[in-house]
Amino acid sequence: MALIRMTKYRTLLLATIGFNFSFLIWFSFAPFTEPMASEFGLSLAEIGLLASANIWLAPFGRALTGWLSDKFGAPSVFSIASAFAQSYEVFFVERLIVATAGITFVVGIQHVAEWFEEENLGLAEGIYAGVGNAGAAGGALILPRVFGTNWNGPLFSTNWRAAFFYTGIVSILLGVAYFTLGEAAKSKEKRQATKDSASFAGWVHTATRYGTLVLALAYVMTFGLELSMNGWLATYYREGFDTNNLVLASTFAATFSVAAGLLRPIGGYVSDRLARAERNILPIFTGHYREQWTFTAMSFVVVAMFGMTLAGMSGEVLLAVGAGFLVGMGCAFAEGAIFAQVPAMFPNSSGAVAGVVGGVGTIGGIVYPLVYSAQFMPSLHTGYSVVAASMIPILVLTAWVFQPRIASVANEAGFGDSTPSAVEAPGDD
């Protein structure tokens, strides 16, 4: 029993605060890549590898934690060491551990879904994830200002070490607060229904449904992209345009994080609104309103990424910052749409599905930074178009699953079925 009576809005506030700070912790290294590169003697490729490694433990961790949240309830599941690293190898391993901060996402997704009604889930999950994701922008804007180049405070005389240490202390306190105050669901009946569906066999079945798999791949090219940009853009604006001012480069990068985070509730709200009004915006997916909006937002992301390369090649840093903002906006709309679909499609296993979608989605955050920093690229601007081209097959697969005859059974039909295809529409035999 929590210390105070929880409501759905208090639960949303608690989950959002916890995830926002987790995201700040997750990407706290991004504003300090220059002093860390100087201290450890890192090349641009090694910085890209570090940005990638920051995500490595998230895929498995999210998948497992999502199922555990269904089974045991979110409050029970919910970077200090990095401050003391004396070598790049040790620092690399410790940043792998810090990557577990990203696992908290699926805990909050499941927790919010246990409290909100289906018709408002898109907006609620959008607020949770959007404001939470904006923690990356908070890190880019706040940390280099609080822990400036001339930092010489208690325990540490190096700014990035101090930043890692003190944010780690705050995260421990927030974890205690979350466990103490949170309640797993709005009712015992809702909690029991979710718990009963959380068998391992049920998880395997859910994880292999068409709906789960296509939303997971959609999340690779949206949230995975967001992760990669959060960890890379400060370096890109500094190296690609000779912006030697650490605070200025971090501020440029923060415009992407603000768009990708704070605009996400709009993506969820539009999905809710179209579903309630039964409004078609893409006739090819007639009658499947959330799917139409998701596909539209995903397509915008691909176009915006090609635009990112063109803006960078112009040599105008402000044009590149504007293009980055548009990419962030596309990510926000698509992510909000995707996680409006997850609990609506799988109401009693939202944690398990969120774990798979959120876990697989982070793979983009692992792979894309390696593309951006690849030495064989003609320039730092080219990688964005390469990544955009790699997203096109995902769009094609998404269009196939979002066809009405398949979308209507996408939460039931999937890979590994031993029965005849469940996606045949009536009258097709």
N, C-alpha and C positions, 0 to 999 in steps of 0.2 A: 504494500500500500504506500502510495506516495505521500509526502509531507503536506502537500496541498492538493485540493481537488482539481484534477486535470480536465480541461475541455479540449475540443478539437483545435481551437485557436491557440491555446497555451501549448499544446503539443507541437503544433506547427512552429511556434516561436522557439521553443526549446530545441527542436530538431534543426531548425535553420541556423541558430546561433552556433550550435555544435559543429555543423558541417561547414559553415563559413570559416571558422577558425581552423578546422582541419585542412581546408583548401589553402589557407594562408600558410600553414605549416608545410604543406606538400610542395608548394612552389616558392618557399622562402629563399631558395638558393639562387633563383633567376636574377634578382637585382644585383647580386654580388659576384657574377661570373668574372668580371674584370679583376677584382682584387684576388679572387681565388686562383684565377689563371696565372696571375703574377707570382703568387706565393708558391704554387705547385709547378709552375713552368708548363702550363697546358697549351696544346695546340687547339686550333679551331675544331678539328675533328674530335679531339678528346672532350671538348666542351659539349659537342653534339652527343657524344656517347653518354656523358653525364646526364644530359637532359633526358635521354632515352632511359637510362638506368633508373631514373626517378620513378618510372612507371612499372618496372619489371615484376614486382610482386603483387601488383594490383589485380591482374586477371584471375589468378587462382583464388586469391584472398577474397575478392568480391563474390565469386561464384559460391564459395563455401559459406561466407558470412550471410549471404542472402538466404540460403536454406536454413542456417542456424537461427536467423531472425524469425522466420516462420515457425520454427520448432519451439524456440524458447522465449521469444518476445524481444523486441528491440533493446530496451534498457539494459538487459543482461549481457548484450554482445558489444554494446557501444564502447626529439631531434637533437634530444639533449646531447647525446654522444657525439654528434657531428661537430660540436663546438670544440672538442678536444683532439680532433684528428691531426696527426703530424706528418702524414704522407698521403699522396693521392690514392694509393691502393686502399688504405684504411678508410679514407673519406668516401671512396666509391662504395665500399661495402655498407657503410653506415647510411648512405643515401638510399641504398636498396631497402634498408629497414624503415627509413622515414616514409617510403612509398606506401606503407601500410596505412598512412593517414587517409589515403584515397578510398580505403575500404569502407569508411564510415558512410559513404554515399548510399549504399544499398540498405543499410540499417535504417536510415531516415526515410527512404522511399517506402519501405515496408511499414514503418511506424506511422507515417502520415496516411497511408492507404487504409490502415486499421481504424482510422478515425473519421475519414471524410466519405460522403456519399458519392456514388459513381458519376453523377452529373456535374460535380464540382471538382473531381479529382485532377483534371488537367491543370486548372488554375492553381490548386493547392500544391501539387507536385512541382509546378513551374516556379512558384514562389520559393518553395523549399530549395530546389536545386539551383535556381537562378541566383537568388541572394547568396546562397552557399558558395556557388562557383565564383561569385564576385570577390570571395576571399583572396583569390589570386591577384585581383586588381588592388585590393587593400595592401597586400604584401608589396606589390610593385610601387605603390604610391607612398606608403607609410614607412616601411622598413628602412629604405635608404635615407630617409629624412631623420628618423629617430636615431638610427645607427649610422651616422655619417662617416665620411672618410677620416675625420679627425677624432673619432670616438676613442675615449680613454676612460672607461668607467670601471665599476667594481668587477673584479675577477678577470676581465679581458681588456686588452688594449687594441684588439682587432675587431673591426665592426661586424664582420659576418659571423665570427664566433659568438659574439655577444647576442646577436639577433637569434641564432639557433638556440642558444641556451635559454634565454628569457621567454621566448615563445613556447619552448618545450615545457617550462614550468607552468605557464598559463593553461596549456592543453591538459595537463594532469588535473588541475583544479576543475576545468570544465567537464572532464570525464566523471569525476566524483559527483558533480551537480546533476549530470544527465542520469546517472544510475540512481541517485537519491530521489529525484523529482518525477521521473518518467513513469507512465503507466502504459502497458503494452497495447491495449486496445480499448475502444469505447465501451465494450460490454464483454461479459464472460462468454456469451454465445459466439460473438465474432472471433474472439481469441481462440475458442475451442475449434471452430470451423477451420481456421487457418492451421492450427496445430495438427488437426486430424489429417489434413491433406499433405503434411510435410514428411512423408516417408521417403526413403532414398529411392525406391522404385518409382514413386510418384515424381520425384525430382528428375530422374533420367527421362521419364516420359515427357514431362513438361519441357525439358531442355531440348528435346528433339522435334518439337512441333514446328511447323513452317513459320507460324507467327513469331515464335521465340527467335528462331534462327535469322529471319530476315530483319527483325528489329535489332538484333545484335550486330549484324553487319552494317545496318544503317547507323548504328551508334559508333562503329569504327570510324566512319567517314565524317562524323559530326563531333561527338565528344572526344574521340581519339584525336581528331584534328585540333580541337580546343586545347587539349592537354599539351600537344606538341608545340602549339603556338605560344602557350603560356610559358613554357620552358625555354623557348628559342628567340622570341621576338626582340627582347632586350639586347641580345647578342647581335641579331640581324640588323637592327637599327643603328647599333654602334659600329659594326664592322662593314656593313654594306653601304653606309653613307658617311663614314668617318665622323660619326657623332660621338666625340670623346667624353662628353659630359654624362657621367653615370646616371645622375638623377633625371636628366632630360631623356635619355634613351629608355629608362624605366617608365617614365611618364608616357612616352609614345606607346610603349608596349601595353601599358595599362588601359589605353583606349580600347584595345581589342578585348581585354578581360572584362571591362565594364559592359561592353556590348554583349559579349557571350554570356555574361552572368545576369545582369539586371533586365535584359530584354527577354529572357527565357519564359517568364510568366505569360508573356503575350502569346508565345507558341502554344502553351497549354490552354490559355483562354480561348483562342481562335478554334482549337480543336473541340473544346466543350461547346462553344457557340454553334459551330457548324453541325455538330451531332444533335444538339437540342432543336435547332431549326430545320434539320434534315435538308440542308442546302448543298447542292452539287456545284463544285467549282472546277472539277475535271470530269467531264461526262464519261470518259473511258473507265472510270471506277464508280459508276452510278450506284448510289445507295450506300456507299461505304465512305462516310464523310470524313472520319478521322484519317483514313488512309489517303484521301485526296490531298489533304493539307500537308501530311507528312511528306508525300512525294514531291509536292510543289516546293517545300522548304529545302529538301535534299537537293533538288535540281538547282536551286539558287546558289547553294554552297559550291557546287562544281563550277558554275559560271564565275562566281566571285573569286575562286582560286586562280583561274586563268587570268582574271583581272589583276590579281596580286602580282603576278609575274610582269605583266605589261606596265603596271605602275612602278615597280621597282626598276625596270629597265629604263624608265624615263629619267632616272637620276634625281627625281624630286622627292625628298623624304616625306613631305607633307602629303603628297599624292599617295605614297605608299602607306602612310598612316591611315588615310581615308579608306583605301582599299582594304586594309586590315580590319577597320571598323565594320565594313560591309560583310567581310568573311565572318566576323564575330556575330553580327546580327543574324546571318544565315544559320550559323551553328545554334544560336539561341532558339530561333523559331523551330528548327528541326528537332532539337533535343526536347523542347517542351512538348512538341507533337508526339514524339516517340514515347515519352513517359506519361502522356495522357492515355496512350493506347495500352501500355503494359498492364496497369491495374484494371482497366475496363475490360480487357480481353481475358485476364486471368485473376478474377477477384479474390479467390481463396488461396492463391499461390503467388501473390505479387512479389514477395521477398525472393522466392526462388527464381522467378523470371527476371526480376530486377538484377539479381546476382549474376545470372548468365549474360544478360544484355549489357549490364554495366561492366562486367569483367572482360568479356570479349571486346567491348568497345574500347577499352584502354589500350588494346594492341596498337591502335593507330598512334597513340602517344609514344609507343616504343619504337615503331618503325619510321614514322615520318621525320623525326629529328635527324635520323641517320641519312635520309634522303637530302634534307636541307643542307647538311654539312658535308655531303660526299665530295671528295676531292676531284672526282671526274666530271663534276658539273661545270659547264662553261662559266657560270657565275653564281653568286648566292641567290639570285632571283629566279633561277631556272627550276629549282626543286618544287616550287609551288605548282607549276604546270604539270610536272611529272606526277605529283600526288593527285592532282585533279583528274588526269587521265586514268589513274588506277581506280578511281571511284566510279567510272562509267559502268563496269560490269556489275557493281553493286546496285546501281540504278536500274539496270536491265532486270536483275533478279527480283528486285523490289516490285517492279512493274508487273512481273509474272505472278507473284504471290498476291498482289493487291487486286488482281482480277476478281470480280464479284463471285464467281463460282468457286474460287479458291479461298478468298478472304473470308467467306462466310463460314468456313470450317477450319481456318488456319490455326485455331487453338486446340483442335482435335486431331487433324491430319498431320502427318509428319514422317520423317525418316525412321526406318526401323519397324514400320507397321507390317505385320504378317498378313493382314486382310487385304482384299482388293482395294484399289485407290478410293480414298474417301473424298476426293475432290471432284468426282464426276457430278455434274449438275443433273437434277431430275430430268428424265427424258433423253439423256445422252446415250442410253443403251440401245 
